[in-house]
Amino acid sequence: MDFSLTKEQKDIKKAAAEFARGEFRPEVVLECELDHRFPREIYKKAGELGFIGLDYPEEVGGGGLGVMENVLVIEEFCKADSGMGMAIHLAYLPAKIVRIFGTPRQQQKFLAPLVRGDWVSAVSFTEPNHGSDLTRMETTLEEHEDGFVLNGTKVFTTNGGYADFFIVLAQEDPDAGPGKGMTTILVERDSSSWLGGKMEINEISGKMGLKMTSSSELVFHDLKIAKENILGERGRGLLNVLDFLDESRIEIGAQALGNCEGAFLKALSHAKERTQFQRPIIDFQGIGHKVARMWSRIQSLKWLNYYGAWLCDHSPERLSGVIPLFTSVVKHHVPETAKAIIDDSITVFGGYGYFLDQEVERRYRDNRIAEIYEGTVEVQLNNITRILKNLNPGFIDAELL
């Protein structure tokens, strides 16, 4: 059993940390935070240096690597700054579904400019009346002789204000049972690609955190899209999304991991430098024990997250059927525990931690969404319960414990 990273992985992790330290300058971070601006110029630089699409095919400019390498980059970006790290990652994460299900032509068209940092991607799954329930869509997809027509409304589309393309989940067969008859389709922002109709994009304002990204409502009015934009097998849309979520949940876990690591480092530094009663506050057990607990929790999160990434990349045949079990564990446990760690960081800072200058309060606000998107913590617990209920106890004993 070897827990060490390869030399290539160590180099990637180091390069990502150096890039973040150099580019995520405090004045730029604060400007993007207060102006609610996506840092497109930094995203472009990340693409030029090869940080985008590490798990995409080399034919489109990707790195041909895996989820593990993505996790290392995301962790370092979010360790350096939660808002900047999450915004950059969320700009390319949705395109993963094109990597998994796209044709070579679709991959070349949509992934190549994204890997360069020229394009931003988005997914539109959630609807106003369904929330976490993806088993039935009110957004419809109707086949015509010369294309497909979309009608309906999506909400909480991250990057909606500036994304270059959207992956939309729609109900194609209205008579199919729950979770059936859905299809994924690629919708370009460029209206010249449409065959008719229109797409309306409305910004949703007033977010708690993640202020460097756009969150939008998308409304499709008889929007006609070319047949070549169907993504994956028709009628398999929900399965496409679930396969995508297995990998994306591991990477969302990496966001939370980096967020709490960054908060811990700030809290540790403050605890050693801040003095009260002529002693550094880390010498007082109320603070010292808190710092120690934060450290131990981070170690458990790191190796759980890394193991989940390893499973996605290597998928041992005997464990292939339980990968969703582990991705749900990561998506539930890492963001939820990271929240507690960041909260403790605020406590270490005392009153200073409540203000924007120390950054930890922003990490708390940014990280809160990691418990919600890509399936809420409660949805993950439902998944874990369902899978454990159906697994053979002997298999659990022999293979998982």
C-alpha positions as CSV (number, residue, x, y, z in Angstrom):
1,M,0.0,0.0,0.0
2,D,1.6,3.2,-1.2
3,F,0.1,6.6,-0.1
4,S,2.8,8.7,-1.9
5,L,2.1,10.8,-5.0
6,T,4.1,10.2,-8.1
7,K,6.8,12.6,-9.1
8,E,4.5,14.0,-11.9
9,Q,1.7,14.5,-9.4
10,K,4.0,16.3,-7.0
11,D,5.2,18.5,-9.8
12,I,1.6,19.3,-10.8
13,K,0.6,20.1,-7.2
14,K,3.7,22.4,-6.8
15,A,3.1,24.2,-10.1
16,A,-0.6,24.8,-9.1
17,A,0.4,26.2,-5.8
18,E,3.0,28.5,-7.4
19,F,0.5,29.7,-10.0
20,A,-2.1,30.5,-7.3
21,R,0.3,32.3,-5.1
22,G,1.5,34.4,-8.0
23,E,-1.9,35.2,-9.7
24,F,-4.4,35.2,-6.8
25,R,-3.2,38.6,-5.6
26,P,-5.2,40.0,-2.6
27,E,-6.2,43.2,-4.5
28,V,-7.4,41.2,-7.5
29,V,-9.3,38.8,-5.3
30,L,-11.0,41.6,-3.4
31,E,-11.9,43.4,-6.6
32,C,-13.5,40.3,-8.1
33,E,-15.3,39.5,-4.9
34,L,-16.8,43.0,-4.4
35,D,-17.6,43.5,-8.1
36,H,-19.0,40.0,-8.6
37,R,-16.6,39.5,-11.5
38,F,-15.4,36.2,-13.0
39,P,-11.5,36.4,-13.2
40,R,-11.5,35.5,-16.9
41,E,-7.9,36.7,-17.4
42,I,-6.6,34.4,-14.7
43,Y,-8.7,31.5,-16.1
44,K,-7.1,32.2,-19.5
45,K,-3.6,31.9,-17.9
46,A,-4.6,28.7,-16.2
47,G,-5.5,27.3,-19.6
48,E,-2.3,28.4,-21.2
49,L,-0.3,26.7,-18.5
50,G,-2.2,23.4,-18.8
51,F,-4.2,23.4,-15.6
52,I,-7.5,23.1,-17.4
53,G,-8.5,19.7,-18.8
54,L,-5.8,17.6,-17.2
55,D,-8.2,14.6,-17.6
56,Y,-9.2,15.5,-21.2
57,P,-7.8,13.7,-24.3
58,E,-4.5,14.9,-25.6
59,E,-6.2,15.2,-29.0
60,V,-8.0,18.3,-27.8
61,G,-5.0,19.7,-25.9
62,G,-5.8,18.0,-22.6
63,G,-3.3,16.3,-20.3
64,G,-4.6,12.7,-20.8
65,L,-4.3,12.2,-17.0
66,G,-7.0,11.6,-14.4
67,V,-9.3,12.9,-11.7
68,M,-6.5,12.6,-9.1
69,E,-4.4,15.2,-11.0
70,N,-7.5,17.5,-11.2
71,V,-8.0,17.1,-7.4
72,L,-4.5,18.2,-6.7
73,V,-4.9,21.4,-8.8
74,I,-8.3,22.2,-7.3
75,E,-7.0,21.7,-3.8
76,E,-4.1,24.1,-4.3
77,F,-6.2,26.7,-6.1
78,C,-8.8,26.7,-3.3
79,K,-6.2,26.5,-0.6
80,A,-4.8,29.8,-2.0
81,D,-8.2,31.4,-2.3
82,S,-11.7,29.9,-2.0
83,G,-13.5,32.3,-4.3
84,M,-10.9,32.4,-7.1
85,G,-10.2,28.6,-6.9
86,M,-13.8,27.6,-7.0
87,A,-14.7,30.1,-9.8
88,I,-11.9,28.8,-12.1
89,H,-12.7,25.1,-11.4
90,L,-16.4,25.6,-12.0
91,A,-15.7,27.2,-15.4
92,Y,-14.3,23.9,-16.8
93,L,-15.9,21.2,-14.6
94,P,-19.2,21.0,-16.5
95,A,-17.4,20.1,-19.7
96,K,-16.3,16.8,-18.2
97,I,-19.6,15.4,-19.4
98,V,-18.5,16.1,-23.0
99,R,-15.3,14.3,-22.3
100,I,-17.2,11.3,-21.1
101,F,-20.0,11.1,-23.7
102,G,-19.1,13.5,-26.5
103,T,-18.2,12.3,-30.0
104,P,-14.7,13.1,-31.3
105,R,-16.2,16.0,-33.3
106,Q,-18.0,17.4,-30.2
107,Q,-14.9,17.0,-28.1
108,Q,-12.8,18.9,-30.7
109,K,-15.4,21.7,-31.0
110,F,-16.2,22.2,-27.4
111,L,-13.2,21.0,-25.4
112,A,-10.3,22.3,-27.4
113,P,-11.2,26.0,-26.9
114,L,-12.1,25.3,-23.2
115,V,-8.7,23.7,-22.5
116,R,-7.0,26.8,-23.9
117,G,-9.0,29.0,-21.5
118,D,-11.0,30.6,-24.3
119,W,-14.3,29.0,-23.5
120,V,-16.3,28.5,-20.3
121,S,-18.8,25.7,-19.8
122,A,-22.1,25.3,-17.8
123,V,-24.6,22.6,-17.0
124,S,-28.4,23.2,-16.7
125,F,-30.0,20.4,-14.8
126,T,-32.0,22.0,-11.9
127,E,-35.5,23.3,-12.4
128,P,-37.6,25.6,-10.2
129,N,-40.2,23.0,-9.2
130,H,-37.9,20.0,-8.8
131,G,-34.7,21.0,-7.0
132,S,-32.7,17.9,-6.2
133,D,-35.2,15.6,-8.0
134,L,-33.7,14.9,-11.4
135,T,-36.1,12.0,-12.2
136,R,-38.5,14.2,-14.1
137,M,-37.9,17.3,-16.1
138,E,-40.5,19.9,-17.2
139,T,-38.0,21.2,-19.8
140,T,-39.0,19.4,-23.0
141,L,-37.0,18.3,-26.0
142,E,-39.0,17.6,-29.2
143,E,-37.6,16.2,-32.3
144,H,-38.3,17.9,-35.7
145,E,-37.1,17.0,-39.1
146,D,-34.3,19.5,-39.0
147,G,-33.4,19.7,-35.3
148,F,-34.6,19.5,-31.7
149,V,-36.7,22.1,-30.0
150,L,-36.2,23.1,-26.3
151,N,-38.8,24.6,-24.1
152,G,-38.7,25.2,-20.4
153,T,-36.8,26.9,-17.5
154,K,-33.7,26.0,-15.6
155,V,-32.3,27.7,-12.5
156,F,-29.0,28.0,-10.6
157,T,-27.0,27.6,-13.7
158,T,-23.4,28.4,-12.6
159,N,-21.5,30.5,-15.2
160,G,-24.8,31.4,-16.9
161,G,-23.9,35.0,-17.5
162,Y,-20.7,34.3,-19.5
163,A,-20.6,30.5,-20.4
164,D,-19.9,29.8,-24.1
165,F,-22.0,26.6,-24.0
166,F,-24.5,24.7,-21.8
167,I,-25.2,21.1,-21.3
168,V,-29.0,20.8,-20.8
169,L,-31.0,17.9,-19.4
170,A,-34.5,17.7,-20.9
171,Q,-37.4,15.4,-21.1
172,E,-37.7,13.9,-24.6
173,D,-40.3,11.2,-23.9
174,P,-43.2,12.7,-21.8
175,D,-44.7,9.2,-21.3
176,A,-41.6,7.6,-19.9
177,G,-41.4,6.6,-16.2
178,P,-39.4,8.6,-13.6
179,G,-35.7,8.9,-14.6
180,K,-36.4,7.6,-18.1
181,G,-36.8,9.3,-21.5
182,M,-34.4,12.2,-20.9
183,T,-31.7,13.4,-23.2
184,T,-28.7,15.7,-22.8
185,I,-28.1,18.3,-25.5
186,L,-25.4,21.0,-26.1
187,V,-26.6,24.6,-26.4
188,E,-24.2,27.2,-27.6
189,R,-24.4,30.8,-26.4
190,D,-23.8,32.1,-30.0
191,S,-27.2,32.7,-31.4
192,S,-25.9,32.1,-34.9
193,S,-25.8,28.4,-34.0
194,W,-29.5,28.3,-33.3
195,L,-32.0,27.2,-36.0
196,G,-34.8,29.2,-34.4
197,G,-36.4,30.4,-31.2
198,K,-34.4,32.1,-28.4
199,M,-32.7,31.5,-25.1
200,E,-33.2,34.1,-22.3
201,I,-30.6,34.4,-19.5
202,N,-31.5,36.1,-16.3
203,E,-29.0,36.7,-13.5
204,I,-30.0,35.5,-10.0
205,S,-28.5,38.1,-7.6
206,G,-27.9,38.2,-3.8
207,K,-25.9,35.1,-3.3
208,M,-24.4,34.2,0.1
209,G,-21.0,33.4,-1.4
210,L,-19.3,32.3,-4.6
211,K,-19.5,35.9,-5.8
212,M,-17.0,35.6,-8.5
213,T,-19.3,33.4,-10.5
214,S,-22.6,34.0,-12.3
215,S,-25.8,32.1,-11.2
216,S,-28.6,32.3,-13.8
217,E,-32.0,31.3,-14.8
218,L,-32.2,30.0,-18.4
219,V,-35.5,30.1,-20.3
220,F,-35.9,28.3,-23.6
221,H,-38.5,29.6,-26.0
222,D,-38.9,27.1,-28.9
223,L,-35.1,27.1,-29.1
224,K,-34.2,24.9,-32.1
225,I,-30.8,23.2,-31.9
226,A,-29.0,21.1,-34.6
227,K,-29.3,17.3,-34.2
228,E,-25.5,17.0,-34.1
229,N,-25.6,18.7,-30.6
230,I,-27.3,15.7,-29.0
231,L,-24.8,14.6,-26.3
232,G,-24.6,10.8,-25.7
233,E,-27.4,8.3,-26.2
234,R,-30.9,9.6,-26.5
235,G,-33.1,8.6,-23.6
236,R,-30.1,8.1,-21.4
237,G,-29.8,11.7,-20.2
238,L,-30.1,11.0,-16.4
239,L,-27.6,8.2,-16.5
240,N,-25.2,10.5,-18.4
241,V,-25.6,13.1,-15.6
242,L,-25.1,10.5,-12.8
243,D,-22.0,9.2,-14.4
244,F,-20.7,12.7,-14.7
245,L,-21.6,13.4,-11.0
246,D,-19.5,10.5,-9.8
247,E,-16.3,12.3,-10.9
248,S,-17.6,15.8,-10.3
249,R,-18.5,15.1,-6.7
250,I,-14.9,14.1,-6.0
251,E,-13.7,17.4,-7.4
252,I,-16.2,19.4,-5.4
253,G,-14.8,17.6,-2.4
254,A,-11.4,18.9,-3.4
255,Q,-12.8,22.4,-3.4
256,A,-13.9,22.0,0.2
257,L,-10.6,20.3,1.1
258,G,-8.6,23.2,-0.2
259,N,-10.9,25.8,1.4
260,C,-10.5,24.4,4.9
261,E,-6.7,23.8,4.4
262,G,-6.4,27.5,3.6
263,A,-8.5,28.5,6.6
264,F,-6.4,26.2,8.8
265,L,-3.1,27.7,7.7
266,K,-4.3,31.2,8.4
267,A,-5.7,30.1,11.8
268,L,-2.5,28.3,12.8
269,S,-0.4,31.4,11.8
270,H,-2.7,33.7,13.8
271,A,-2.6,31.3,16.8
272,K,1.2,31.4,16.9
273,E,1.5,35.1,16.4
274,R,-1.4,36.6,18.4
275,T,-0.5,37.1,22.0
276,Q,-2.7,37.6,25.1
277,F,-1.5,37.7,28.7
278,Q,2.1,37.7,27.3
279,R,1.7,34.3,25.6
280,P,0.8,33.2,22.1
281,I,-2.9,32.1,22.1
282,I,-2.0,28.6,20.8
283,D,-0.6,27.9,24.3
284,F,-4.1,28.1,25.8
285,Q,-5.9,24.8,25.5
286,G,-9.1,26.4,24.3
287,I,-7.2,27.4,21.1
288,G,-4.5,24.8,21.0
289,H,-6.8,21.8,21.2
290,K,-9.0,23.4,18.5
291,V,-6.1,23.7,16.2
292,A,-5.1,20.1,16.9
293,R,-8.6,18.9,16.1
294,M,-8.7,20.9,12.9
295,W,-5.4,19.3,11.8
296,S,-6.6,15.7,12.5
297,R,-9.9,16.3,10.6
298,I,-8.0,17.7,7.6
299,Q,-5.9,14.6,7.4
300,S,-9.0,12.4,7.3
301,L,-10.6,14.5,4.6
302,K,-7.4,14.6,2.4
303,W,-7.0,10.9,2.3
304,L,-10.7,10.2,1.8
305,N,-10.8,12.6,-1.1
306,Y,-7.6,11.2,-2.6
307,Y,-8.9,7.6,-2.3
308,G,-12.2,8.6,-4.1
309,A,-10.1,10.1,-6.9
310,W,-8.0,6.9,-7.1
311,L,-11.1,4.8,-7.4
312,C,-12.5,6.9,-10.2
313,D,-9.2,6.7,-12.1
314,H,-8.5,3.0,-11.6
315,S,-11.9,1.5,-11.0
316,P,-10.9,-2.0,-9.8
317,E,-13.4,-4.5,-11.3
318,R,-14.4,-5.8,-7.9
319,L,-15.2,-2.3,-6.7
320,S,-16.7,-0.7,-9.9
321,G,-20.2,-1.1,-8.7
322,V,-19.6,0.8,-5.4
323,I,-17.9,3.8,-6.8
324,P,-21.1,5.9,-6.3
325,L,-21.0,4.8,-2.6
326,F,-17.5,6.4,-2.2
327,T,-18.2,9.5,-4.3
328,S,-21.3,10.1,-2.1
329,V,-19.2,9.7,1.0
330,V,-16.7,12.2,-0.2
331,K,-19.4,14.7,-1.3
332,H,-21.2,14.4,2.1
333,H,-18.3,14.1,4.5
334,V,-15.7,16.5,3.1
335,P,-17.8,19.7,2.6
336,E,-19.7,19.2,5.9
337,T,-16.5,18.6,7.9
338,A,-14.7,21.4,6.0
339,K,-17.5,23.8,7.2
340,A,-16.8,22.9,10.8
341,I,-13.0,23.4,10.3
342,I,-13.5,26.8,8.7
343,D,-16.0,27.7,11.5
344,D,-13.3,26.8,14.1
345,S,-10.8,29.0,12.1
346,I,-13.1,32.0,12.6
347,T,-13.2,31.2,16.3
348,V,-9.4,31.2,16.5
349,F,-9.4,34.7,15.0
350,G,-12.1,35.9,17.5
351,G,-13.8,39.1,16.4
352,Y,-11.2,39.7,13.7
353,G,-12.5,36.5,12.0
354,Y,-15.9,38.0,11.4
355,F,-14.5,40.6,9.0
356,L,-13.6,40.3,5.3
357,D,-10.0,41.3,5.8
358,Q,-9.0,38.0,7.4
359,E,-10.6,36.0,4.6
360,V,-11.9,33.1,6.8
361,E,-15.4,34.4,6.9
362,R,-15.4,34.5,3.1
363,R,-14.2,30.9,3.0
364,Y,-17.1,29.9,5.2
365,R,-19.6,31.6,2.8
366,D,-18.0,30.2,-0.3
367,N,-17.7,26.7,1.1
368,R,-21.4,26.5,2.1
369,I,-22.4,25.8,-1.5
370,A,-20.2,22.7,-1.6
371,E,-22.7,21.0,0.6
372,I,-25.5,21.9,-1.8
373,Y,-24.5,21.7,-5.5
374,E,-23.8,18.4,-7.3
375,G,-26.4,16.9,-4.9
376,T,-27.0,18.0,-1.4
377,V,-25.5,16.3,1.7
378,E,-28.9,14.8,2.4
379,V,-29.1,13.3,-1.2
380,Q,-25.6,11.8,-0.6
381,L,-26.8,10.2,2.6
382,N,-29.8,8.8,0.8
383,N,-27.4,7.3,-1.8
384,I,-25.2,5.8,0.8
385,T,-28.2,4.2,2.6
386,R,-29.6,2.8,-0.6
387,I,-26.3,1.2,-1.7
388,L,-25.5,-0.2,1.7
389,K,-29.0,-1.7,1.9
390,N,-28.5,-3.6,-1.3
391,L,-24.9,-4.7,-0.8
392,N,-24.2,-8.2,0.3
393,P,-22.9,-8.1,4.0
394,G,-20.1,-10.5,3.1
395,F,-18.9,-8.2,0.3
396,I,-18.9,-5.2,2.7
397,D,-17.0,-7.2,5.3
398,A,-14.4,-8.7,2.8
399,E,-13.9,-5.8,0.4
400,L,-14.9,-2.5,2.1
401,L,-14.0,-2.9,5.7
